[in-house]
Amino acid sequence: MVTLAILTAIYFLPTIIRAHRGHGAAVTFVLNLLFGWTGIGWLALLLWSLLAPPPCYFVTMPGYYYSPYWRR
């Protein structure tokens, strides 16, 4: 039973990596489910999940409050 769990985790490793890195893992899960068994598809998905750049989040900093009474 433990062997089956380990093999399942290895099979879905590209999906796990992509979800851990913050990308949408739904597409990777479906592609992994359909093409992961081929070996080449699994390797392509693994490379895609490892080489994809991590998502970049932009945080806007609050600016100065503008008042029409201020003179610049």
C-alpha positions in Angstrom: 0.0 0.0 0.0 2.9 2.4 0.8 4.5 1.5 -2.5 1.3 2.5 -4.4 1.2 5.9 -2.6 4.9 6.5 -3.4 4.4 5.6 -7.1 1.3 7.9 -7.3 3.3 10.8 -5.7 6.1 10.3 -8.2 3.6 10.1 -11.1 2.0 13.4 -10.1 5.3 15.0 -9.2 5.0 17.7 -11.9 1.6 18.7 -10.6 2.8 18.8 -7.0 5.8 20.9 -8.0 3.7 23.3 -10.0 1.1 23.7 -7.3 3.9 24.3 -4.7 5.4 27.0 -6.8 2.2 28.9 -7.0 1.1 28.2 -10.5 -2.3 27.0 -11.6 -2.0 23.2 -11.3 -5.3 22.3 -12.9 -3.9 22.2 -16.5 -0.9 20.3 -15.3 -3.0 17.8 -13.5 -5.1 17.1 -16.6 -2.1 16.8 -18.9 -0.3 14.7 -16.3 -3.4 12.4 -16.1 -3.6 12.1 -19.9 0.0 12.1 -21.0 2.1 11.3 -17.9 2.0 7.5 -18.7 4.0 8.0 -21.9 7.2 8.9 -20.1 8.0 11.6 -22.6 4.9 13.4 -21.6 5.8 13.1 -17.9 9.3 14.3 -18.6 8.0 17.3 -20.6 5.6 18.2 -17.8 8.4 17.9 -15.2 10.6 20.2 -17.2 7.7 22.6 -17.7 7.0 22.7 -14.0 10.6 23.1 -13.0 11.6 25.7 -15.7 8.5 27.9 -15.5 9.4 31.2 -13.8 7.8 31.7 -10.4 4.9 34.1 -10.4 5.7 37.7 -9.7 3.4 39.6 -7.4 3.3 43.4 -7.5 2.4 45.2 -4.4 1.4 48.8 -4.7 2.7 51.1 -2.0 0.3 53.8 -0.8 1.3 57.1 -2.2 1.1 60.5 -0.8 -2.3 61.9 -0.2 -3.0 64.6 -2.7 -4.9 67.6 -1.6 -5.7 70.5 -3.9 -4.7 72.9 -1.1 -1.1 71.7 -1.2 1.3 73.8 -3.4 4.1 72.0 -5.2 
